[in-house]
Amino acid sequence: MALGSSVGLSDEELSWLNTWPEAPVFDATDRLVLRYADSITRNVTCSDELFAELTARFTQTALFELAMTTGLAALVNRIHATFLTDVDDRTAARVEGMDVPADIRPKPRR
């Protein structure tokens, strides 16, 4: 979660990711991207309606990059979850200072 700071997400935005539909910090484009990420992560599909909204907002190249980024993130997250991969001290410290639910906090180093 705190890794999002490396792509420019603020601590406030990061703290709202689990409840993004109610978050006052995301604009319409952010919400569209988050809807896509949720859909493709949870359902492994994107509805025709959502796809139409995406194609109205993004170029085909941008959509491809969004799909690849979302898919790669899912792969990396599953590997980390399987092997309980350690996070670096900087990331652990950032998460400790945020309002992050205990069940999604990085696991301590083993």
Gaussian input, Z-matrix of N, CA and C with variables (Angstrom, degrees):
# hf/3-21g

backbone

0 1
 N
 C     1     B1
 C     2     B2     1     A1
 N     3     B3     2     A2     1     D1
 C     4     B4     3     A3     2     D2
 C     5     B5     4     A4     3     D3
 N     6     B6     5     A5     4     D4
 C     7     B7     6     A6     5     D5
 C     8     B8     7     A7     6     D6
 N     9     B9     8     A8     7     D7
 C    10    B10     9     A9     8     D8
 C    11    B11    10    A10     9     D9
 N    12    B12    11    A11    10    D10
 C    13    B13    12    A12    11    D11
 C    14    B14    13    A13    12    D12
 N    15    B15    14    A14    13    D13
 C    16    B16    15    A15    14    D14
 C    17    B17    16    A16    15    D15
 N    18    B18    17    A17    16    D16
 C    19    B19    18    A18    17    D17
 C    20    B20    19    A19    18    D18
 N    21    B21    20    A20    19    D19
 C    22    B22    21    A21    20    D20
 C    23    B23    22    A22    21    D21
 N    24    B24    23    A23    22    D22
 C    25    B25    24    A24    23    D23
 C    26    B26    25    A25    24    D24
 N    27    B27    26    A26    25    D25
 C    28    B28    27    A27    26    D26
 C    29    B29    28    A28    27    D27
 N    30    B30    29    A29    28    D28
 C    31    B31    30    A30    29    D29
 C    32    B32    31    A31    30    D30
 N    33    B33    32    A32    31    D31
 C    34    B34    33    A33    32    D32
 C    35    B35    34    A34    33    D33
 N    36    B36    35    A35    34    D34
 C    37    B37    36    A36    35    D35
 C    38    B38    37    A37    36    D36
 N    39    B39    38    A38    37    D37
 C    40    B40    39    A39    38    D38
 C    41    B41    40    A40    39    D39
 N    42    B42    41    A41    40    D40
 C    43    B43    42    A42    41    D41
 C    44    B44    43    A43    42    D42
 N    45    B45    44    A44    43    D43
 C    46    B46    45    A45    44    D44
 C    47    B47    46    A46    45    D45
 N    48    B48    47    A47    46    D46
 C    49    B49    48    A48    47    D47
 C    50    B50    49    A49    48    D48
 N    51    B51    50    A50    49    D49
 C    52    B52    51    A51    50    D50
 C    53    B53    52    A52    51    D51
 N    54    B54    53    A53    52    D52
 C    55    B55    54    A54    53    D53
 C    56    B56    55    A55    54    D54
 N    57    B57    56    A56    55    D55
 C    58    B58    57    A57    56    D56
 C    59    B59    58    A58    57    D57
 N    60    B60    59    A59    58    D58
 C    61    B61    60    A60    59    D59
 C    62    B62    61    A61    60    D60
 N    63    B63    62    A62    61    D61
 C    64    B64    63    A63    62    D62
 C    65    B65    64    A64    63    D63
 N    66    B66    65    A65    64    D64
 C    67    B67    66    A66    65    D65
 C    68    B68    67    A67    66    D66
 N    69    B69    68    A68    67    D67
 C    70    B70    69    A69    68    D68
 C    71    B71    70    A70    69    D69
 N    72    B72    71    A71    70    D70
 C    73    B73    72    A72    71    D71
 C    74    B74    73    A73    72    D72
 N    75    B75    74    A74    73    D73
 C    76    B76    75    A75    74    D74
 C    77    B77    76    A76    75    D75
 N    78    B78    77    A77    76    D76
 C    79    B79    78    A78    77    D77
 C    80    B80    79    A79    78    D78
 N    81    B81    80    A80    79    D79
 C    82    B82    81    A81    80    D80
 C    83    B83    82    A82    81    D81
 N    84    B84    83    A83    82    D82
 C    85    B85    84    A84    83    D83
 C    86    B86    85    A85    84    D84
 N    87    B87    86    A86    85    D85
 C    88    B88    87    A87    86    D86
 C    89    B89    88    A88    87    D87
 N    90    B90    89    A89    88    D88
 C    91    B91    90    A90    89    D89
 C    92    B92    91    A91    90    D90
 N    93    B93    92    A92    91    D91
 C    94    B94    93    A93    92    D92
 C    95    B95    94    A94    93    D93
 N    96    B96    95    A95    94    D94
 C    97    B97    96    A96    95    D95
 C    98    B98    97    A97    96    D96
 N    99    B99    98    A98    97    D97
 C   100   B100    99    A99    98    D98
 C   101   B101   100   A100    99    D99
 N   102   B102   101   A101   100   D100
 C   103   B103   102   A102   101   D101
 C   104   B104   103   A103   102   D102
 N   105   B105   104   A104   103   D103
 C   106   B106   105   A105   104   D104
 C   107   B107   106   A106   105   D105
 N   108   B108   107   A107   106   D106
 C   109   B109   108   A108   107   D107
 C   110   B110   109   A109   108   D108
 N   111   B111   110   A110   109   D109
 C   112   B112   111   A111   110   D110
 C   113   B113   112   A112   111   D111
 N   114   B114   113   A113   112   D112
 C   115   B115   114   A114   113   D113
 C   116   B116   115   A115   114   D114
 N   117   B117   116   A116   115   D115
 C   118   B118   117   A117   116   D116
 C   119   B119   118   A118   117   D117
 N   120   B120   119   A119   118   D118
 C   121   B121   120   A120   119   D119
 C   122   B122   121   A121   120   D120
 N   123   B123   122   A122   121   D121
 C   124   B124   123   A123   122   D122
 C   125   B125   124   A124   123   D123
 N   126   B126   125   A125   124   D124
 C   127   B127   126   A126   125   D125
 C   128   B128   127   A127   126   D126
 N   129   B129   128   A128   127   D127
 C   130   B130   129   A129   128   D128
 C   131   B131   130   A130   129   D129
 N   132   B132   131   A131   130   D130
 C   133   B133   132   A132   131   D131
 C   134   B134   133   A133   132   D132
 N   135   B135   134   A134   133   D133
 C   136   B136   135   A135   134   D134
 C   137   B137   136   A136   135   D135
 N   138   B138   137   A137   136   D136
 C   139   B139   138   A138   137   D137
 C   140   B140   139   A139   138   D138
 N   141   B141   140   A140   139   D139
 C   142   B142   141   A141   140   D140
 C   143   B143   142   A142   141   D141
 N   144   B144   143   A143   142   D142
 C   145   B145   144   A144   143   D143
 C   146   B146   145   A145   144   D144
 N   147   B147   146   A146   145   D145
 C   148   B148   147   A147   146   D146
 C   149   B149   148   A148   147   D147
 N   150   B150   149   A149   148   D148
 C   151   B151   150   A150   149   D149
 C   152   B152   151   A151   150   D150
 N   153   B153   152   A152   151   D151
 C   154   B154   153   A153   152   D152
 C   155   B155   154   A154   153   D153
 N   156   B156   155   A155   154   D154
 C   157   B157   156   A156   155   D155
 C   158   B158   157   A157   156   D156
 N   159   B159   158   A158   157   D157
 C   160   B160   159   A159   158   D158
 C   161   B161   160   A160   159   D159
 N   162   B162   161   A161   160   D160
 C   163   B163   162   A162   161   D161
 C   164   B164   163   A163   162   D162
 N   165   B165   164   A164   163   D163
 C   166   B166   165   A165   164   D164
 C   167   B167   166   A166   165   D165
 N   168   B168   167   A167   166   D166
 C   169   B169   168   A168   167   D167
 C   170   B170   169   A169   168   D168
 N   171   B171   170   A170   169   D169
 C   172   B172   171   A171   170   D170
 C   173   B173   172   A172   171   D171
 N   174   B174   173   A173   172   D172
 C   175   B175   174   A174   173   D173
 C   176   B176   175   A175   174   D174
 N   177   B177   176   A176   175   D175
 C   178   B178   177   A177   176   D176
 C   179   B179   178   A178   177   D177
 N   180   B180   179   A179   178   D178
 C   181   B181   180   A180   179   D179
 C   182   B182   181   A181   180   D180
 N   183   B183   182   A182   181   D181
 C   184   B184   183   A183   182   D182
 C   185   B185   184   A184   183   D183
 N   186   B186   185   A185   184   D184
 C   187   B187   186   A186   185   D185
 C   188   B188   187   A187   186   D186
 N   189   B189   188   A188   187   D187
 C   190   B190   189   A189   188   D188
 C   191   B191   190   A190   189   D189
 N   192   B192   191   A191   190   D190
 C   193   B193   192   A192   191   D191
 C   194   B194   193   A193   192   D192
 N   195   B195   194   A194   193   D193
 C   196   B196   195   A195   194   D194
 C   197   B197   196   A196   195   D195
 N   198   B198   197   A197   196   D196
 C   199   B199   198   A198   197   D197
 C   200   B200   199   A199   198   D198
 N   201   B201   200   A200   199   D199
 C   202   B202   201   A201   200   D200
 C   203   B203   202   A202   201   D201
 N   204   B204   203   A203   202   D202
 C   205   B205   204   A204   203   D203
 C   206   B206   205   A205   204   D204
 N   207   B207   206   A206   205   D205
 C   208   B208   207   A207   206   D206
 C   209   B209   208   A208   207   D207
 N   210   B210   209   A209   208   D208
 C   211   B211   210   A210   209   D209
 C   212   B212   211   A211   210   D210
 N   213   B213   212   A212   211   D211
 C   214   B214   213   A213   212   D212
 C   215   B215   214   A214   213   D213
 N   216   B216   215   A215   214   D214
 C   217   B217   216   A216   215   D215
 C   218   B218   217   A217   216   D216
 N   219   B219   218   A218   217   D217
 C   220   B220   219   A219   218   D218
 C   221   B221   220   A220   219   D219
 N   222   B222   221   A221   220   D220
 C   223   B223   222   A222   221   D221
 C   224   B224   223   A223   222   D222
 N   225   B225   224   A224   223   D223
 C   226   B226   225   A225   224   D224
 C   227   B227   226   A226   225   D225
 N   228   B228   227   A227   226   D226
 C   229   B229   228   A228   227   D227
 C   230   B230   229   A229   228   D228
 N   231   B231   230   A230   229   D229
 C   232   B232   231   A231   230   D230
 C   233   B233   232   A232   231   D231
 N   234   B234   233   A233   232   D232
 C   235   B235   234   A234   233   D233
 C   236   B236   235   A235   234   D234
 N   237   B237   236   A236   235   D235
 C   238   B238   237   A237   236   D236
 C   239   B239   238   A238   237   D237
 N   240   B240   239   A239   238   D238
 C   241   B241   240   A240   239   D239
 C   242   B242   241   A241   240   D240
 N   243   B243   242   A242   241   D241
 C   244   B244   243   A243   242   D242
 C   245   B245   244   A244   243   D243
 N   246   B246   245   A245   244   D244
 C   247   B247   246   A246   245   D245
 C   248   B248   247   A247   246   D246
 N   249   B249   248   A248   247   D247
 C   250   B250   249   A249   248   D248
 C   251   B251   250   A250   249   D249
 N   252   B252   251   A251   250   D250
 C   253   B253   252   A252   251   D251
 C   254   B254   253   A253   252   D252
 N   255   B255   254   A254   253   D253
 C   256   B256   255   A255   254   D254
 C   257   B257   256   A256   255   D255
 N   258   B258   257   A257   256   D256
 C   259   B259   258   A258   257   D257
 C   260   B260   259   A259   258   D258
 N   261   B261   260   A260   259   D259
 C   262   B262   261   A261   260   D260
 C   263   B263   262   A262   261   D261
 N   264   B264   263   A263   262   D262
 C   265   B265   264   A264   263   D263
 C   266   B266   265   A265   264   D264
 N   267   B267   266   A266   265   D265
 C   268   B268   267   A267   266   D266
 C   269   B269   268   A268   267   D267
 N   270   B270   269   A269   268   D268
 C   271   B271   270   A270   269   D269
 C   272   B272   271   A271   270   D270
 N   273   B273   272   A272   271   D271
 C   274   B274   273   A273   272   D272
 C   275   B275   274   A274   273   D273
 N   276   B276   275   A275   274   D274
 C   277   B277   276   A276   275   D275
 C   278   B278   277   A277   276   D276
 N   279   B279   278   A278   277   D277
 C   280   B280   279   A279   278   D278
 C   281   B281   280   A280   279   D279
 N   282   B282   281   A281   280   D280
 C   283   B283   282   A282   281   D281
 C   284   B284   283   A283   282   D282
 N   285   B285   284   A284   283   D283
 C   286   B286   285   A285   284   D284
 C   287   B287   286   A286   285   D285
 N   288   B288   287   A287   286   D286
 C   289   B289   288   A288   287   D287
 C   290   B290   289   A289   288   D288
 N   291   B291   290   A290   289   D289
 C   292   B292   291   A291   290   D290
 C   293   B293   292   A292   291   D291
 N   294   B294   293   A293   292   D292
 C   295   B295   294   A294   293   D293
 C   296   B296   295   A295   294   D294
 N   297   B297   296   A296   295   D295
 C   298   B298   297   A297   296   D296
 C   299   B299   298   A298   297   D297
 N   300   B300   299   A299   298   D298
 C   301   B301   300   A300   299   D299
 C   302   B302   301   A301   300   D300
 N   303   B303   302   A302   301   D301
 C   304   B304   303   A303   302   D302
 C   305   B305   304   A304   303   D303
 N   306   B306   305   A305   304   D304
 C   307   B307   306   A306   305   D305
 C   308   B308   307   A307   306   D306
 N   309   B309   308   A308   307   D307
 C   310   B310   309   A309   308   D308
 C   311   B311   310   A310   309   D309
 N   312   B312   311   A311   310   D310
 C   313   B313   312   A312   311   D311
 C   314   B314   313   A313   312   D312
 N   315   B315   314   A314   313   D313
 C   316   B316   315   A315   314   D314
 C   317   B317   316   A316   315   D315
 N   318   B318   317   A317   316   D316
 C   319   B319   318   A318   317   D317
 C   320   B320   319   A319   318   D318
 N   321   B321   320   A320   319   D319
 C   322   B322   321   A321   320   D320
 C   323   B323   322   A322   321   D321
 N   324   B324   323   A323   322   D322
 C   325   B325   324   A324   323   D323
 C   326   B326   325   A325   324   D324
 N   327   B327   326   A326   325   D325
 C   328   B328   327   A327   326   D326
 C   329   B329   328   A328   327   D327

   B1=1.4467
   B2=1.5205
   B3=1.2989
   B4=1.4543
   B5=1.5120
   B6=1.3115
   B7=1.4579
   B8=1.5176
   B9=1.3164
   B10=1.4549
   B11=1.5102
   B12=1.3188
   B13=1.4673
   B14=1.5202
   B15=1.3252
   B16=1.4645
   B17=1.5216
   B18=1.3349
   B19=1.4670
   B20=1.5197
   B21=1.3256
   B22=1.4569
   B23=1.5138
   B24=1.3295
   B25=1.4579
   B26=1.5202
   B27=1.3037
   B28=1.4663
   B29=1.5300
   B30=1.3221
   B31=1.4662
   B32=1.5246
   B33=1.3340
   B34=1.4588
   B35=1.5276
   B36=1.3285
   B37=1.4625
   B38=1.5240
   B39=1.3235
   B40=1.4639
   B41=1.5214
   B42=1.3283
   B43=1.4646
   B44=1.5287
   B45=1.3293
   B46=1.4615
   B47=1.5312
   B48=1.3057
   B49=1.4613
   B50=1.5266
   B51=1.3151
   B52=1.4758
   B53=1.5236
   B54=1.3083
   B55=1.4686
   B56=1.5242
   B57=1.3317
   B58=1.4596
   B59=1.5266
   B60=1.3499
   B61=1.4694
   B62=1.5343
   B63=1.3400
   B64=1.4627
   B65=1.5265
   B66=1.3020
   B67=1.4613
   B68=1.5240
   B69=1.3336
   B70=1.4606
   B71=1.5288
   B72=1.3234
   B73=1.4656
   B74=1.5217
   B75=1.3303
   B76=1.4597
   B77=1.5259
   B78=1.3371
   B79=1.4631
   B80=1.5344
   B81=1.3247
   B82=1.4675
   B83=1.5289
   B84=1.3176
   B85=1.4641
   B86=1.5188
   B87=1.3264
   B88=1.4645
   B89=1.5255
   B90=1.3147
   B91=1.4726
   B92=1.5279
   B93=1.3163
   B94=1.4610
   B95=1.5306
   B96=1.3170
   B97=1.4660
   B98=1.5275
   B99=1.3186
   B100=1.4624
   B101=1.5304
   B102=1.3254
   B103=1.4745
   B104=1.5214
   B105=1.3366
   B106=1.4634
   B107=1.5319
   B108=1.3300
   B109=1.4659
   B110=1.5211
   B111=1.3243
   B112=1.4678
   B113=1.5264
   B114=1.3200
   B115=1.4601
   B116=1.5211
   B117=1.3153
   B118=1.4618
   B119=1.5225
   B120=1.3216
   B121=1.4587
   B122=1.5248
   B123=1.3162
   B124=1.4716
   B125=1.5269
   B126=1.3361
   B127=1.4605
   B128=1.5231
   B129=1.3144
   B130=1.4619
   B131=1.5295
   B132=1.3132
   B133=1.4610
   B134=1.5192
   B135=1.3004
   B136=1.4568
   B137=1.5284
   B138=1.3097
   B139=1.4624
   B140=1.5314
   B141=1.3188
   B142=1.4651
   B143=1.5207
   B144=1.3258
   B145=1.4647
   B146=1.5335
   B147=1.3191
   B148=1.4576
   B149=1.5243
   B150=1.3144
   B151=1.4575
   B152=1.5245
   B153=1.3239
   B154=1.4717
   B155=1.5306
   B156=1.3236
   B157=1.4688
   B158=1.5287
   B159=1.3153
   B160=1.4647
   B161=1.5266
   B162=1.3388
   B163=1.4689
   B164=1.5212
   B165=1.3303
   B166=1.4686
   B167=1.5280
   B168=1.3176
   B169=1.4647
   B170=1.5274
   B171=1.3444
   B172=1.4670
   B173=1.5190
   B174=1.3286
   B175=1.4630
   B176=1.5235
   B177=1.3176
   B178=1.4593
   B179=1.5335
   B180=1.3227
   B181=1.4612
   B182=1.5263
   B183=1.3253
   B184=1.4663
   B185=1.5274
   B186=1.3351
   B187=1.4684
   B188=1.5230
   B189=1.3260
   B190=1.4589
   B191=1.5296
   B192=1.3323
   B193=1.4625
   B194=1.5310
   B195=1.3223
   B196=1.4642
   B197=1.5239
   B198=1.3322
   B199=1.4658
   B200=1.5232
   B201=1.3201
   B202=1.4599
   B203=1.5235
   B204=1.3145
   B205=1.4661
   B206=1.5213
   B207=1.3279
   B208=1.4627
   B209=1.5265
   B210=1.3191
   B211=1.4613
   B212=1.5154
   B213=1.3289
   B214=1.4580
   B215=1.5267
   B216=1.3271
   B217=1.4652
   B218=1.5317
   B219=1.3220
   B220=1.4691
   B221=1.5260
   B222=1.3164
   B223=1.4571
   B224=1.5292
   B225=1.3106
   B226=1.4672
   B227=1.5293
   B228=1.3352
   B229=1.4649
   B230=1.5223
   B231=1.3230
   B232=1.4574
   B233=1.5331
   B234=1.3190
   B235=1.4661
   B236=1.5293
   B237=1.3282
   B238=1.4692
   B239=1.5263
   B240=1.3283
   B241=1.4679
   B242=1.5233
   B243=1.3113
   B244=1.4628
   B245=1.5251
   B246=1.3346
   B247=1.4551
   B248=1.5235
   B249=1.3405
   B250=1.4691
   B251=1.5289
   B252=1.3099
   B253=1.4559
   B254=1.5209
   B255=1.3205
   B256=1.4599
   B257=1.5229
   B258=1.3089
   B259=1.4560
   B260=1.5239
   B261=1.3183
   B262=1.4601
   B263=1.5269
   B264=1.3114
   B265=1.4607
   B266=1.5284
   B267=1.3354
   B268=1.4695
   B269=1.5260
   B270=1.3289
   B271=1.4684
   B272=1.5173
   B273=1.3160
   B274=1.4712
   B275=1.5216
   B276=1.3223
   B277=1.4687
   B278=1.5257
   B279=1.3311
   B280=1.4710
   B281=1.5243
   B282=1.3181
   B283=1.4621
   B284=1.5179
   B285=1.3138
   B286=1.4637
   B287=1.5221
   B288=1.3250
   B289=1.4558
   B290=1.5164
   B291=1.3324
   B292=1.4649
   B293=1.5256
   B294=1.3079
   B295=1.4591
   B296=1.5247
   B297=1.3322
   B298=1.4659
   B299=1.5202
   B300=1.3401
   B301=1.4671
   B302=1.5324
   B303=1.3120
   B304=1.4646
   B305=1.5245
   B306=1.3366
   B307=1.4658
   B308=1.5249
   B309=1.3314
   B310=1.4605
   B311=1.5258
   B312=1.2990
   B313=1.4678
   B314=1.5188
   B315=1.3446
   B316=1.4634
   B317=1.5160
   B318=1.2979
   B319=1.4598
   B320=1.5236
   B321=1.3412
   B322=1.4657
   B323=1.5227
   B324=1.2922
   B325=1.4676
   B326=1.5262
   B327=1.3182
   B328=1.4716
   B329=1.4922
   A1=111.30
   A2=116.89
   A3=120.06
   A4=111.65
   A5=116.90
   A6=119.81
   A7=111.22
   A8=117.95
   A9=121.76
   A10=113.12
   A11=116.72
   A12=119.24
   A13=110.91
   A14=117.61
   A15=120.34
   A16=112.22
   A17=117.24
   A18=120.28
   A19=111.49
   A20=115.93
   A21=119.91
   A22=117.05
   A23=118.96
   A24=119.48
   A25=109.36
   A26=115.83
   A27=120.51
   A28=109.59
   A29=116.28
   A30=120.13
   A31=110.54
   A32=116.90
   A33=119.73
   A34=110.57
   A35=117.69
   A36=120.24
   A37=110.70
   A38=116.60
   A39=120.19
   A40=111.42
   A41=116.66
   A42=119.74
   A43=112.26
   A44=117.72
   A45=121.97
   A46=113.28
   A47=119.86
   A48=120.33
   A49=114.07
   A50=118.17
   A51=119.45
   A52=112.73
   A53=116.78
   A54=121.02
   A55=109.81
   A56=115.82
   A57=120.36
   A58=114.61
   A59=121.41
   A60=117.95
   A61=113.51
   A62=116.75
   A63=120.76
   A64=112.43
   A65=117.48
   A66=121.82
   A67=112.41
   A68=116.63
   A69=120.37
   A70=113.03
   A71=117.57
   A72=121.26
   A73=114.52
   A74=118.02
   A75=120.66
   A76=111.44
   A77=115.80
   A78=120.34
   A79=109.54
   A80=116.60
   A81=121.59
   A82=111.90
   A83=117.26
   A84=120.11
   A85=110.71
   A86=116.74
   A87=120.61
   A88=110.49
   A89=116.29
   A90=121.11
   A91=111.61
   A92=116.42
   A93=120.40
   A94=110.12
   A95=116.30
   A96=120.80
   A97=110.44
   A98=117.30
   A99=120.44
   A100=111.59
   A101=117.78
   A102=120.67
   A103=110.22
   A104=115.93
   A105=119.89
   A106=110.33
   A107=116.54
   A108=120.31
   A109=111.16
   A110=117.02
   A111=120.46
   A112=111.22
   A113=116.33
   A114=120.80
   A115=111.91
   A116=115.98
   A117=119.50
   A118=111.28
   A119=117.68
   A120=121.19
   A121=111.01
   A122=116.50
   A123=120.34
   A124=112.99
   A125=116.97
   A126=120.93
   A127=114.30
   A128=117.09
   A129=123.88
   A130=111.11
   A131=116.38
   A132=120.55
   A133=109.09
   A134=114.18
   A135=121.52
   A136=106.57
   A137=117.35
   A138=120.35
   A139=110.51
   A140=115.87
   A141=120.56
   A142=110.94
   A143=116.72
   A144=121.16
   A145=110.96
   A146=116.28
   A147=120.35
   A148=110.60
   A149=117.25
   A150=120.57
   A151=111.27
   A152=116.81
   A153=120.67
   A154=110.37
   A155=117.23
   A156=120.22
   A157=111.06
   A158=115.88
   A159=120.02
   A160=111.78
   A161=116.77
   A162=119.85
   A163=111.59
   A164=117.51
   A165=120.35
   A166=110.98
   A167=117.30
   A168=121.64
   A169=112.71
   A170=117.92
   A171=121.50
   A172=112.35
   A173=115.47
   A174=120.83
   A175=108.81
   A176=115.96
   A177=120.03
   A178=110.08
   A179=117.18
   A180=120.59
   A181=110.99
   A182=117.28
   A183=120.78
   A184=110.88
   A185=116.87
   A186=119.93
   A187=111.49
   A188=115.73
   A189=119.33
   A190=109.91
   A191=116.82
   A192=120.52
   A193=111.32
   A194=116.96
   A195=120.72
   A196=110.69
   A197=116.90
   A198=120.71
   A199=111.07
   A200=117.19
   A201=120.40
   A202=111.25
   A203=117.05
   A204=120.70
   A205=110.83
   A206=116.30
   A207=120.59
   A208=110.80
   A209=116.44
   A210=120.56
   A211=112.66
   A212=116.79
   A213=120.65
   A214=110.79
   A215=116.78
   A216=120.33
   A217=110.33
   A218=116.90
   A219=120.42
   A220=110.65
   A221=116.52
   A222=120.76
   A223=110.97
   A224=116.48
   A225=121.21
   A226=110.31
   A227=117.41
   A228=120.60
   A229=111.70
   A230=117.21
   A231=120.36
   A232=111.51
   A233=116.32
   A234=119.75
   A235=109.87
   A236=116.23
   A237=119.50
   A238=111.06
   A239=117.21
   A240=120.46
   A241=111.60
   A242=116.90
   A243=120.60
   A244=111.84
   A245=115.44
   A246=120.00
   A247=114.01
   A248=116.19
   A249=121.32
   A250=110.66
   A251=113.75
   A252=121.60
   A253=111.14
   A254=115.17
   A255=120.49
   A256=109.88
   A257=116.08
   A258=120.41
   A259=107.34
   A260=115.13
   A261=118.02
   A262=109.58
   A263=115.56
   A264=121.74
   A265=111.81
   A266=117.46
   A267=120.98
   A268=110.29
   A269=116.69
   A270=120.48
   A271=110.50
   A272=117.78
   A273=121.10
   A274=110.51
   A275=117.11
   A276=120.95
   A277=111.11
   A278=117.36
   A279=120.49
   A280=110.57
   A281=116.99
   A282=120.53
   A283=110.23
   A284=117.41
   A285=120.73
   A286=111.57
   A287=117.28
   A288=121.25
   A289=114.06
   A290=117.12
   A291=121.23
   A292=110.44
   A293=115.14
   A294=121.24
   A295=108.41
   A296=115.95
   A297=122.15
   A298=108.47
   A299=117.45
   A300=119.45
   A301=111.46
   A302=116.34
   A303=122.01
   A304=112.39
   A305=117.27
   A306=118.90
   A307=113.34
   A308=118.50
   A309=118.79
   A310=112.23
   A311=116.75
   A312=119.32
   A313=109.40
   A314=117.08
   A315=118.85
   A316=110.78
   A317=115.75
   A318=121.20
   A319=109.49
   A320=117.76
   A321=120.06
   A322=110.52
   A323=115.64
   A324=120.40
   A325=109.45
   A326=114.86
   A327=120.08
   A328=110.53
   D1=-47.71
   D2=179.62
   D3=-69.39
   D4=-14.89
   D5=177.03
   D6=-63.81
   D7=-21.35
   D8=177.36
   D9=-61.26
   D10=-21.86
   D11=178.43
   D12=-64.48
   D13=-25.16
   D14=179.82
   D15=-71.04
   D16=-15.35
   D17=176.41
   D18=-110.88
   D19=14.75
   D20=171.45
   D21=101.00
   D22=3.35
   D23=177.00
   D24=-73.76
   D25=136.62
   D26=178.09
   D27=-78.58
   D28=164.36
   D29=176.54
   D30=-59.38
   D31=-36.72
   D32=179.03
   D33=-65.15
   D34=-45.11
   D35=178.15
   D36=-61.93
   D37=-43.05
   D38=178.41
   D39=-60.10
   D40=-39.00
   D41=-178.12
   D42=-68.60
   D43=-19.96
   D44=-179.33
   D45=-95.28
   D46=-4.45
   D47=-173.02
   D48=-58.65
   D49=-37.20
   D50=-179.25
   D51=-70.40
   D52=-20.58
   D53=179.83
   D54=-127.28
   D55=40.12
   D56=-173.78
   D57=-56.77
   D58=-32.41
   D59=-179.64
   D60=-60.51
   D61=-28.15
   D62=179.96
   D63=-96.52
   D64=-3.45
   D65=-172.44
   D66=-72.95
   D67=130.14
   D68=178.11
   D69=-80.58
   D70=-4.36
   D71=-172.80
   D72=-92.43
   D73=-6.88
   D74=-177.20
   D75=-107.44
   D76=137.85
   D77=177.80
   D78=-89.13
   D79=-176.54
   D80=-175.67
   D81=-61.41
   D82=-39.48
   D83=178.99
   D84=-67.21
   D85=-44.27
   D86=176.77
   D87=-56.70
   D88=-45.91
   D89=-178.07
   D90=-63.85
   D91=-37.02
   D92=178.23
   D93=-64.92
   D94=-45.44
   D95=178.21
   D96=-63.36
   D97=-43.05
   D98=179.08
   D99=-65.91
   D100=-37.59
   D101=175.16
   D102=-60.80
   D103=-44.37
   D104=178.82
   D105=-62.19
   D106=-49.21
   D107=-178.57
   D108=-58.78
   D109=-43.96
   D110=177.40
   D111=-62.08
   D112=-46.48
   D113=-177.62
   D114=-61.71
   D115=-49.32
   D116=-176.10
   D117=-71.35
   D118=-28.78
   D119=179.04
   D120=-77.07
   D121=-44.67
   D122=-176.40
   D123=-81.86
   D124=-37.64
   D125=-172.05
   D126=-111.63
   D127=-8.86
   D128=-176.56
   D129=56.87
   D130=28.81
   D131=178.64
   D132=-155.58
   D133=166.33
   D134=178.96
   D135=-130.86
   D136=125.58
   D137=-178.16
   D138=-65.63
   D139=157.96
   D140=176.70
   D141=-59.51
   D142=-38.80
   D143=179.69
   D144=-62.86
   D145=-47.17
   D146=179.18
   D147=-64.82
   D148=-41.91
   D149=178.60
   D150=-61.15
   D151=-39.86
   D152=177.71
   D153=-62.65
   D154=-41.11
   D155=177.70
   D156=-64.58
   D157=-40.10
   D158=179.31
   D159=-65.33
   D160=-44.51
   D161=-178.50
   D162=-69.16
   D163=-24.65
   D164=176.07
   D165=-73.93
   D166=-24.24
   D167=-174.71
   D168=-102.09
   D169=-33.10
   D170=-172.06
   D171=-121.94
   D172=153.93
   D173=173.51
   D174=-73.12
   D175=165.79
   D176=178.64
   D177=-62.29
   D178=-38.52
   D179=178.12
   D180=-63.45
   D181=-44.09
   D182=179.01
   D183=-63.97
   D184=-39.39
   D185=177.85
   D186=-64.72
   D187=-40.25
   D188=177.38
   D189=-61.68
   D190=-44.53
   D191=178.83
   D192=-62.96
   D193=-39.10
   D194=177.34
   D195=-63.30
   D196=-44.86
   D197=179.59
   D198=-63.95
   D199=-42.94
   D200=179.82
   D201=-66.84
   D202=-42.06
   D203=179.85
   D204=-63.81
   D205=-44.12
   D206=179.44
   D207=-64.14
   D208=-44.44
   D209=179.54
   D210=-65.06
   D211=-42.08
   D212=179.09
   D213=-66.08
   D214=-40.73
   D215=177.79
   D216=-61.18
   D217=-41.30
   D218=178.72
   D219=-62.72
   D220=-42.90
   D221=178.61
   D222=-61.79
   D223=-49.59
   D224=-179.22
   D225=-61.37
   D226=-43.60
   D227=179.48
   D228=-61.20
   D229=-39.21
   D230=-179.74
   D231=-68.51
   D232=-36.70
   D233=176.80
   D234=-66.07
   D235=-46.45
   D236=178.34
   D237=-60.57
   D238=-41.57
   D239=-179.56
   D240=-67.05
   D241=-36.97
   D242=-179.86
   D243=-67.38
   D244=-45.72
   D245=-174.20
   D246=-99.42
   D247=5.63
   D248=-178.61
   D249=46.45
   D250=51.11
   D251=-176.92
   D252=-58.32
   D253=137.20
   D254=177.00
   D255=-67.23
   D256=146.99
   D257=171.07
   D258=-104.05
   D259=155.58
   D260=-179.64
   D261=-70.28
   D262=161.32
   D263=-176.14
   D264=-60.14
   D265=-37.54
   D266=-179.65
   D267=-61.74
   D268=-45.80
   D269=179.81
   D270=-65.59
   D271=-44.31
   D272=179.25
   D273=-59.65
   D274=-41.72
   D275=179.98
   D276=-65.84
   D277=-40.01
   D278=178.94
   D279=-64.18
   D280=-42.57
   D281=-179.14
   D282=-66.44
   D283=-39.08
   D284=178.66
   D285=-59.12
   D286=-33.65
   D287=-178.73
   D288=-84.74
   D289=0.07
   D290=-177.64
   D291=-108.21
   D292=162.50
   D293=176.43
   D294=-86.41
   D295=79.27
   D296=-176.58
   D297=-114.34
   D298=129.25
   D299=178.53
   D300=-56.00
   D301=142.67
   D302=-175.97
   D303=-58.31
   D304=-33.81
   D305=-175.55
   D306=-71.60
   D307=-12.38
   D308=177.39
   D309=-116.97
   D310=7.72
   D311=175.73
   D312=-68.96
   D313=147.43
   D314=175.57
   D315=-58.82
   D316=143.69
   D317=178.68
   D318=-72.67
   D319=147.21
   D320=177.26
   D321=-62.40
   D322=155.92
   D323=177.80
   D324=-61.27
   D325=141.92
   D326=179.05
   D327=-101.71

